[in-house]
Each structure stands twice: as structure tokens, then as C-alpha cells.
Amino acid sequence: MHWMKRIVNAVRGVDRPAPGRAIIPRKEDSVRDYPSAGLTPSKLAAILREADDGSLATAMELFEQMEEKDAHLYSIANTRRLALTGLEWQILSDPSGKPGADEAADYCREVLGAIEHFDEALQHLALALGRNIAIAEIVWDAVEGDFRPVELGPIDFARIVFDEFDQPRILTAEEAQKGIALPPHKFIVHTPHSVSGHPQRGGLLRATAMLYLAKNLSLKDWMIFCEVFGMPVRIGRYDAAASAEEKKELLRMLESLGSNAIGIFSRAVELQIVEANRGTAGPPYERLIDFLNREMSKAWLGQTLTTDITGQSGSIAASRVHEQVRQDILADDIRKEGRTIRRDLLTPITRLRFGPEAPVPHFTRRPARPANTRELADVLDVAVNQLGAKVPLHWAHDALGIPAANTEAVLPGKRG
């Protein structure tokens, strides 16, 4: 009965969240308007002002459609998110040295591992990199006498609103205008770009919205230009004595050249085909779109050489610097995700189980293995054999991609 007393004591010191779901999916959650259709600078400004006033539905629909319609934006946004969610997550004990730190980490690892769609929930939270907010509901329930999370339910972005104090609320059937306040220990709220001011002004999709609009308008103009000036002009000259019927027949023959490219004309007819834009530099649409794509890449990835080198010159040293910029951004994304998961999920799990003073473990991502494991092996050789560094064995196995042996037969090697 020791565990029962521990749960009772924990509940006394920490607010116990309500079990089950608080946010029920609605039919209208799957309904979407299309604010990107006919988007203009004034319409975009109105959508962003509406988001500043606390209503995010139209802005979130626009952000979703921006990625759907712009292949380059979709690519760099996925690159940014997958760099984070593609890494394995891990739970580390609190380094404070307090009693029970390892036990709390083991318990949290067990709880999160039992949540079936936990990785999908993390992918939903990673969407906050563009939208600057993502919310998931923690569904609590009793499991074998233990009160713990059993599911994480993503909250549709169109249901998120802000009150006059810039605090997030969620729309429900009962509160379809102002929404409900978020109870403690019931929701994970990830806002990775939080800065002073309104929480909607730090998202990357908002920062690239004007670039998307400029690119969209340029593409439309480019398509119109290609339609009007891309096809060669067909000119038919007729004799002054030609009848009206002969003129109509000539026009029909010229129109058929657009699809058939063949025709039969009288000797009295002179046919001329003039190529459009021959020998000229052409319109600046492509150069403008390349520029806008590079600006998007800078906003999302901090650089351009790892996404597109069209019209650019670079060196191996420059590409390494750009890749280092991406690694710095990834490290920052990992810290912010870990901070959110520790605050909103691991803290209530730990405190409800072990009490309000229990050390809370940390959530982080396992670093990716280096591309050149030979260089890492050489570094480990010098660090361990010459400098006497104390390198954890499990870390070396993970870094080198070598599975740890349990009871299996192993390769003896020369030293064996």
C-alpha cells in the first residue's frame, strides 16, 4: 500500500487534472475556407490584424494553404520540422542529484512509451515552428491504480483564440466565441518563438507570408506572360480581292495551327510565323522568384546553400558554415521543445506520482550520428586511450551506431 499513500500525498500537493477528454472533436474542424484564393496585400494585412485581435482561424487556414500551394515553402518547412522530429527522444534524469531523480526518469520514460501516438503528437507540436503555437490535450486516466496520461489529443488550430491578456483559449460547443481557459496540467502549449509582445508575431509562416504573396502574384503574371507571348504569332496575309468567305476560312486555318501545326493555304495567301521574345532577355519573373525562394530559405533555415544553389557560387567552406547554422537552429529547436514537454507534461506526471518536491526529469532529443564515424572513432581513441577521458559506453555505442551486446556472441577482434 506504499504506492497508494504516495499517490494520495502527491495529489494533495498538486492540482489533479480531470480525467478523460475535455475537447471533443467537432464536424466543423474539418471544414476549411480558402483565404489564399485571390489574396492581395490588403487582404493579407486584414487577416494578420484579425490574428492580432485574438481570432486565429483565418490566419491558420492561410498558413496551411501556403504550404500546400508553394512547393519550396513546403520543402523548407518540412526540412526544419523533420530535422527535429526525425531524432529519437529520450528522458534524462534531473542533474540536481536529489533523491529519486533516476526513479522519476524511469517512470516518465515508461509513461511516455506507453502512449500509442506520442510521436504523432510531437509532430503536431512541431507545427508551432511555423504557426508559433500548437496545443495538445493530455488525456488522463487510471491505469492499474495509477493516474497517468494515456493519450495526447492534438487541438485543431482553428479552435485556438487569445483573450485580451494574450492567453490562449480553446473554442468549444458551449463557448463558441470566447473559448474556455486552459486548466492546469491538462494541455501542452508549445510557443517556440515567444518574444515580447503578441504571441502571434513570431511565427515563421507569418514572417514569410508577404514573400509567399509576392511569389504567388509573380507566378500568376509569369503564367499570363507565357500564355500571351510564349506562343509564336501566326500571321496570314490575303489578297485584296479575297472574299469574306475566304477571309473566314483563312482565320479558321490559322486557329487550327495552334493544335495541328499544319494547314493548307491558297497560293494567294502569305503565311508568316513570328517567334515571341526571340533574342531578348525575357521578363524578370524567374529571377524574382529565385530571390523570394532564397529569402524564404533564410527565414526558415538561416541559410541557402543546403537548399538551392541556383545562380549562386559557393565553396566547401561556405557550405560547411551554412550547415553549422542549421545545426545551431536545430539545437535551439531541441531546447525549446524539451522545455515545453518538461514544463507541461513531465512536471505533472512526476509531481502527481512522487509529490510536489520530486525532481522533474528532462526531455531532449538524441543527437544524430556523425556522418564520418571514422573521425569520431579516432577522437574516441585519443580521448580514452591517451587523455583518459571517461566516456560512457552506451553513448559511444549510440554515436558509432554499434548495438550493445547482451547475451549474443560478439566478434572477438585482435584484442579478444
Summary of the structure (lengths in Angstrom):
residues: 416
radius of gyration: 30.6
end to end distance: 49.8
largest distance: 112.0
contacts: 1124
relative contact order: 0.14
helix: 49%
strand: 12%
